Every structure is written in C-alpha cells, then in structure tokens.
Amino acid sequence: MNIDTDSLVTFLIMWGVPTFMVVRTYLKMDSDDRNSAKKDFKSSPFIFTFGSLIIGYFIASVGNLLSLNFIKYPGIFLMIIAGITITVDMWRKNKVKSMVTPMLIAVAIFFLIKS
C-alpha cells in the first residue's frame, strides 16, 4: 500500500473543495432550508441514485489512492448499480438525458479502472 503524492493531492482537491463548499452553503442556510435539505438527502430516491453514485466514487477513489483493488472494485460496482438506477429513474422524464448519464458514468469507470 503506497500512496502517490500526486494522487493524494488530486484526491484532497477533488473531495476537499466540494465538501468545503457544501458545508459552507449548508451553514449559511436558514433553518427551514436546512430541514428541507436534510429531508431531500434522506429520501430513498436520492440515496439509491446520486447518493450511491457519490459513495461508490468515493470508495473507488480511496481504493485508487491506496492502490488497493479490493477496495476500488466494490466502489465501481456500486457506481454501476447507481448508473442503472439513475437511468431507470430518468427514463420517465427525459429519454435522451437518461442515455447520456450511463455513458458519462461509463467514462468515469473507464478512467478509474485504467488508473
């Protein structure tokens, strides 16, 4: 298990900046907006679509950072499941966007597997 400095810096920037921005925005919200955001994040459609995609990508990037494939591959599998779920969920709303989403997720998975 060796951590490459370039991978560590990329990981910290890629996950640190969005996390900082989300926390800062959350702290600026009033209590009604905070409760609405909590309710949205706890809803099952969010958890099974974008939540599992984000968790899967985080697990895969941790596995990629630590050069451990047994951590990276379950994250990629979770991303695949999330991509299928997002596609099925979006199919009702817009058929074109529902086909673009799995292609973008497939590109992300390709680059995770290659690195």
PyMOL commands that place a pseudoatom at each C-alpha (Angstrom):
pseudoatom trace, name=CA, resn=MET, resi=1, chain=A, elem=C, hetatm=0, pos=[0.000, 0.000, 0.000]
pseudoatom trace, name=CA, resn=ASN, resi=2, chain=A, elem=C, hetatm=0, pos=[1.857, 3.021, -1.261]
pseudoatom trace, name=CA, resn=ILE, resi=3, chain=A, elem=C, hetatm=0, pos=[0.309, 6.462, -1.625]
pseudoatom trace, name=CA, resn=ASP, resi=4, chain=A, elem=C, hetatm=0, pos=[1.467, 8.541, -4.548]
pseudoatom trace, name=CA, resn=THR, resi=5, chain=A, elem=C, hetatm=0, pos=[1.801, 12.261, -3.734]
pseudoatom trace, name=CA, resn=ASP, resi=6, chain=A, elem=C, hetatm=0, pos=[0.097, 13.308, -6.965]
pseudoatom trace, name=CA, resn=SER, resi=7, chain=A, elem=C, hetatm=0, pos=[-2.846, 11.006, -6.226]
pseudoatom trace, name=CA, resn=LEU, resi=8, chain=A, elem=C, hetatm=0, pos=[-3.099, 12.373, -2.696]
pseudoatom trace, name=CA, resn=VAL, resi=9, chain=A, elem=C, hetatm=0, pos=[-3.165, 15.995, -3.843]
pseudoatom trace, name=CA, resn=THR, resi=10, chain=A, elem=C, hetatm=0, pos=[-5.749, 15.183, -6.528]
pseudoatom trace, name=CA, resn=PHE, resi=11, chain=A, elem=C, hetatm=0, pos=[-7.861, 13.282, -4.001]
pseudoatom trace, name=CA, resn=LEU, resi=12, chain=A, elem=C, hetatm=0, pos=[-7.749, 16.113, -1.467]
pseudoatom trace, name=CA, resn=ILE, resi=13, chain=A, elem=C, hetatm=0, pos=[-8.644, 18.744, -4.053]
pseudoatom trace, name=CA, resn=MET, resi=14, chain=A, elem=C, hetatm=0, pos=[-11.330, 16.622, -5.688]
pseudoatom trace, name=CA, resn=TRP, resi=15, chain=A, elem=C, hetatm=0, pos=[-13.081, 15.777, -2.412]
pseudoatom trace, name=CA, resn=GLY, resi=16, chain=A, elem=C, hetatm=0, pos=[-11.993, 18.685, -0.210]
pseudoatom trace, name=CA, resn=VAL, resi=17, chain=A, elem=C, hetatm=0, pos=[-13.187, 21.605, -2.305]
pseudoatom trace, name=CA, resn=PRO, resi=18, chain=A, elem=C, hetatm=0, pos=[-16.739, 20.299, -2.938]
pseudoatom trace, name=CA, resn=THR, resi=19, chain=A, elem=C, hetatm=0, pos=[-17.079, 19.193, 0.692]
pseudoatom trace, name=CA, resn=PHE, resi=20, chain=A, elem=C, hetatm=0, pos=[-15.978, 22.627, 1.898]
pseudoatom trace, name=CA, resn=MET, resi=21, chain=A, elem=C, hetatm=0, pos=[-18.414, 24.340, -0.469]
pseudoatom trace, name=CA, resn=VAL, resi=22, chain=A, elem=C, hetatm=0, pos=[-21.355, 22.139, 0.567]
pseudoatom trace, name=CA, resn=VAL, resi=23, chain=A, elem=C, hetatm=0, pos=[-20.668, 22.622, 4.287]
pseudoatom trace, name=CA, resn=ARG, resi=24, chain=A, elem=C, hetatm=0, pos=[-20.266, 26.377, 3.860]
pseudoatom trace, name=CA, resn=THR, resi=25, chain=A, elem=C, hetatm=0, pos=[-23.528, 26.616, 1.902]
pseudoatom trace, name=CA, resn=TYR, resi=26, chain=A, elem=C, hetatm=0, pos=[-25.317, 24.445, 4.463]
pseudoatom trace, name=CA, resn=LEU, resi=27, chain=A, elem=C, hetatm=0, pos=[-24.152, 26.663, 7.326]
pseudoatom trace, name=CA, resn=LYS, resi=28, chain=A, elem=C, hetatm=0, pos=[-25.412, 29.782, 5.519]
pseudoatom trace, name=CA, resn=MET, resi=29, chain=A, elem=C, hetatm=0, pos=[-28.940, 28.338, 5.115]
pseudoatom trace, name=CA, resn=ASP, resi=30, chain=A, elem=C, hetatm=0, pos=[-31.778, 29.242, 7.413]
pseudoatom trace, name=CA, resn=SER, resi=31, chain=A, elem=C, hetatm=0, pos=[-33.428, 26.509, 9.473]
pseudoatom trace, name=CA, resn=ASP, resi=32, chain=A, elem=C, hetatm=0, pos=[-36.271, 25.842, 7.004]
pseudoatom trace, name=CA, resn=ASP, resi=33, chain=A, elem=C, hetatm=0, pos=[-33.850, 25.336, 4.127]
pseudoatom trace, name=CA, resn=ARG, resi=34, chain=A, elem=C, hetatm=0, pos=[-31.659, 23.106, 6.310]
pseudoatom trace, name=CA, resn=ASN, resi=35, chain=A, elem=C, hetatm=0, pos=[-34.609, 20.913, 7.210]
pseudoatom trace, name=CA, resn=SER, resi=36, chain=A, elem=C, hetatm=0, pos=[-35.607, 20.728, 3.544]
pseudoatom trace, name=CA, resn=ALA, resi=37, chain=A, elem=C, hetatm=0, pos=[-32.056, 19.737, 2.552]
pseudoatom trace, name=CA, resn=LYS, resi=38, chain=A, elem=C, hetatm=0, pos=[-31.944, 17.058, 5.266]
pseudoatom trace, name=CA, resn=LYS, resi=39, chain=A, elem=C, hetatm=0, pos=[-35.282, 15.708, 4.081]
pseudoatom trace, name=CA, resn=ASP, resi=40, chain=A, elem=C, hetatm=0, pos=[-34.076, 15.594, 0.459]
pseudoatom trace, name=CA, resn=PHE, resi=41, chain=A, elem=C, hetatm=0, pos=[-30.812, 13.843, 1.352]
pseudoatom trace, name=CA, resn=LYS, resi=42, chain=A, elem=C, hetatm=0, pos=[-32.636, 11.252, 3.453]
pseudoatom trace, name=CA, resn=SER, resi=43, chain=A, elem=C, hetatm=0, pos=[-35.151, 10.390, 0.727]
pseudoatom trace, name=CA, resn=SER, resi=44, chain=A, elem=C, hetatm=0, pos=[-34.817, 6.959, -0.847]
pseudoatom trace, name=CA, resn=PRO, resi=45, chain=A, elem=C, hetatm=0, pos=[-34.685, 8.248, -4.472]
pseudoatom trace, name=CA, resn=PHE, resi=46, chain=A, elem=C, hetatm=0, pos=[-31.642, 10.363, -3.605]
pseudoatom trace, name=CA, resn=ILE, resi=47, chain=A, elem=C, hetatm=0, pos=[-29.946, 7.590, -1.627]
pseudoatom trace, name=CA, resn=PHE, resi=48, chain=A, elem=C, hetatm=0, pos=[-30.368, 4.983, -4.359]
pseudoatom trace, name=CA, resn=THR, resi=49, chain=A, elem=C, hetatm=0, pos=[-29.397, 7.288, -7.232]
pseudoatom trace, name=CA, resn=PHE, resi=50, chain=A, elem=C, hetatm=0, pos=[-26.919, 10.084, -6.616]
pseudoatom trace, name=CA, resn=GLY, resi=51, chain=A, elem=C, hetatm=0, pos=[-26.060, 9.091, -3.065]
pseudoatom trace, name=CA, resn=SER, resi=52, chain=A, elem=C, hetatm=0, pos=[-24.870, 5.637, -4.089]
pseudoatom trace, name=CA, resn=LEU, resi=53, chain=A, elem=C, hetatm=0, pos=[-23.049, 7.137, -7.079]
pseudoatom trace, name=CA, resn=ILE, resi=54, chain=A, elem=C, hetatm=0, pos=[-21.144, 9.548, -4.824]
pseudoatom trace, name=CA, resn=ILE, resi=55, chain=A, elem=C, hetatm=0, pos=[-20.411, 6.870, -2.222]
pseudoatom trace, name=CA, resn=GLY, resi=56, chain=A, elem=C, hetatm=0, pos=[-19.259, 4.447, -4.915]
pseudoatom trace, name=CA, resn=TYR, resi=57, chain=A, elem=C, hetatm=0, pos=[-16.973, 7.021, -6.490]
pseudoatom trace, name=CA, resn=PHE, resi=58, chain=A, elem=C, hetatm=0, pos=[-15.540, 7.935, -3.090]
pseudoatom trace, name=CA, resn=ILE, resi=59, chain=A, elem=C, hetatm=0, pos=[-14.815, 4.276, -2.280]
pseudoatom trace, name=CA, resn=ALA, resi=60, chain=A, elem=C, hetatm=0, pos=[-13.288, 3.741, -5.724]
pseudoatom trace, name=CA, resn=SER, resi=61, chain=A, elem=C, hetatm=0, pos=[-11.101, 6.834, -5.422]
pseudoatom trace, name=CA, resn=VAL, resi=62, chain=A, elem=C, hetatm=0, pos=[-9.912, 5.751, -1.954]
pseudoatom trace, name=CA, resn=GLY, resi=63, chain=A, elem=C, hetatm=0, pos=[-9.047, 2.345, -3.413]
pseudoatom trace, name=CA, resn=ASN, resi=64, chain=A, elem=C, hetatm=0, pos=[-7.285, 4.069, -6.287]
pseudoatom trace, name=CA, resn=LEU, resi=65, chain=A, elem=C, hetatm=0, pos=[-5.386, 6.337, -3.875]
pseudoatom trace, name=CA, resn=LEU, resi=66, chain=A, elem=C, hetatm=0, pos=[-4.217, 3.404, -1.773]
pseudoatom trace, name=CA, resn=SER, resi=67, chain=A, elem=C, hetatm=0, pos=[-3.603, 1.156, -4.814]
pseudoatom trace, name=CA, resn=LEU, resi=68, chain=A, elem=C, hetatm=0, pos=[-5.916, -1.492, -3.375]
pseudoatom trace, name=CA, resn=ASN, resi=69, chain=A, elem=C, hetatm=0, pos=[-8.123, -3.135, -5.976]
pseudoatom trace, name=CA, resn=PHE, resi=70, chain=A, elem=C, hetatm=0, pos=[-10.254, -4.947, -3.404]
pseudoatom trace, name=CA, resn=ILE, resi=71, chain=A, elem=C, hetatm=0, pos=[-11.456, -1.519, -2.250]
pseudoatom trace, name=CA, resn=LYS, resi=72, chain=A, elem=C, hetatm=0, pos=[-11.682, 0.013, -5.732]
pseudoatom trace, name=CA, resn=TYR, resi=73, chain=A, elem=C, hetatm=0, pos=[-13.802, -2.689, -7.386]
pseudoatom trace, name=CA, resn=PRO, resi=74, chain=A, elem=C, hetatm=0, pos=[-16.739, -2.650, -4.918]
pseudoatom trace, name=CA, resn=GLY, resi=75, chain=A, elem=C, hetatm=0, pos=[-16.890, 1.122, -5.407]
pseudoatom trace, name=CA, resn=ILE, resi=76, chain=A, elem=C, hetatm=0, pos=[-17.007, 0.662, -9.162]
pseudoatom trace, name=CA, resn=PHE, resi=77, chain=A, elem=C, hetatm=0, pos=[-19.731, -1.968, -8.748]
pseudoatom trace, name=CA, resn=LEU, resi=78, chain=A, elem=C, hetatm=0, pos=[-21.745, 0.481, -6.636]
pseudoatom trace, name=CA, resn=MET, resi=79, chain=A, elem=C, hetatm=0, pos=[-21.301, 3.107, -9.350]
pseudoatom trace, name=CA, resn=ILE, resi=80, chain=A, elem=C, hetatm=0, pos=[-22.632, 0.672, -11.956]
pseudoatom trace, name=CA, resn=ILE, resi=81, chain=A, elem=C, hetatm=0, pos=[-25.694, -0.081, -9.842]
pseudoatom trace, name=CA, resn=ALA, resi=82, chain=A, elem=C, hetatm=0, pos=[-26.241, 3.655, -9.300]
pseudoatom trace, name=CA, resn=GLY, resi=83, chain=A, elem=C, hetatm=0, pos=[-25.911, 4.301, -13.037]
pseudoatom trace, name=CA, resn=ILE, resi=84, chain=A, elem=C, hetatm=0, pos=[-28.581, 1.729, -13.797]
pseudoatom trace, name=CA, resn=THR, resi=85, chain=A, elem=C, hetatm=0, pos=[-30.855, 3.165, -11.126]
pseudoatom trace, name=CA, resn=ILE, resi=86, chain=A, elem=C, hetatm=0, pos=[-30.348, 6.739, -12.356]
pseudoatom trace, name=CA, resn=THR, resi=87, chain=A, elem=C, hetatm=0, pos=[-31.083, 5.660, -15.927]
pseudoatom trace, name=CA, resn=VAL, resi=88, chain=A, elem=C, hetatm=0, pos=[-34.317, 3.946, -14.938]
pseudoatom trace, name=CA, resn=ASP, resi=89, chain=A, elem=C, hetatm=0, pos=[-35.320, 6.923, -12.789]
pseudoatom trace, name=CA, resn=MET, resi=90, chain=A, elem=C, hetatm=0, pos=[-34.586, 9.468, -15.527]
pseudoatom trace, name=CA, resn=TRP, resi=91, chain=A, elem=C, hetatm=0, pos=[-36.182, 7.400, -18.309]
pseudoatom trace, name=CA, resn=ARG, resi=92, chain=A, elem=C, hetatm=0, pos=[-39.641, 8.636, -17.316]
pseudoatom trace, name=CA, resn=LYS, resi=93, chain=A, elem=C, hetatm=0, pos=[-38.628, 12.298, -17.508]
pseudoatom trace, name=CA, resn=ASN, resi=94, chain=A, elem=C, hetatm=0, pos=[-36.276, 12.559, -20.484]
pseudoatom trace, name=CA, resn=LYS, resi=95, chain=A, elem=C, hetatm=0, pos=[-35.126, 9.662, -22.647]
pseudoatom trace, name=CA, resn=VAL, resi=96, chain=A, elem=C, hetatm=0, pos=[-32.137, 11.495, -24.174]
pseudoatom trace, name=CA, resn=LYS, resi=97, chain=A, elem=C, hetatm=0, pos=[-30.647, 12.533, -20.827]
pseudoatom trace, name=CA, resn=SER, resi=98, chain=A, elem=C, hetatm=0, pos=[-31.253, 9.050, -19.478]
pseudoatom trace, name=CA, resn=MET, resi=99, chain=A, elem=C, hetatm=0, pos=[-28.958, 7.673, -22.190]
pseudoatom trace, name=CA, resn=VAL, resi=100, chain=A, elem=C, hetatm=0, pos=[-26.260, 10.314, -21.692]
pseudoatom trace, name=CA, resn=THR, resi=101, chain=A, elem=C, hetatm=0, pos=[-25.953, 9.630, -17.961]
pseudoatom trace, name=CA, resn=PRO, resi=102, chain=A, elem=C, hetatm=0, pos=[-24.796, 5.988, -18.195]
pseudoatom trace, name=CA, resn=MET, resi=103, chain=A, elem=C, hetatm=0, pos=[-22.299, 6.980, -20.886]
pseudoatom trace, name=CA, resn=LEU, resi=104, chain=A, elem=C, hetatm=0, pos=[-20.752, 9.607, -18.593]
pseudoatom trace, name=CA, resn=ILE, resi=105, chain=A, elem=C, hetatm=0, pos=[-20.669, 7.134, -15.712]
pseudoatom trace, name=CA, resn=ALA, resi=106, chain=A, elem=C, hetatm=0, pos=[-19.065, 4.555, -18.014]
pseudoatom trace, name=CA, resn=VAL, resi=107, chain=A, elem=C, hetatm=0, pos=[-16.346, 7.055, -18.947]
pseudoatom trace, name=CA, resn=ALA, resi=108, chain=A, elem=C, hetatm=0, pos=[-15.676, 7.727, -15.250]
pseudoatom trace, name=CA, resn=ILE, resi=109, chain=A, elem=C, hetatm=0, pos=[-15.497, 3.981, -14.565]
pseudoatom trace, name=CA, resn=PHE, resi=110, chain=A, elem=C, hetatm=0, pos=[-13.146, 3.505, -17.515]
pseudoatom trace, name=CA, resn=PHE, resi=111, chain=A, elem=C, hetatm=0, pos=[-10.724, 6.084, -16.129]
pseudoatom trace, name=CA, resn=LEU, resi=112, chain=A, elem=C, hetatm=0, pos=[-10.959, 4.570, -12.638]
pseudoatom trace, name=CA, resn=ILE, resi=113, chain=A, elem=C, hetatm=0, pos=[-10.101, 1.123, -13.960]
pseudoatom trace, name=CA, resn=LYS, resi=114, chain=A, elem=C, hetatm=0, pos=[-7.239, 2.412, -16.145]
pseudoatom trace, name=CA, resn=SER, resi=115, chain=A, elem=C, hetatm=0, pos=[-5.535, 4.235, -13.277]
for i in range(1, 115): cmd.bond("trace and resi %d" % i, "trace and resi %d" % (i + 1))
show_as sticks, trace
zoom trace
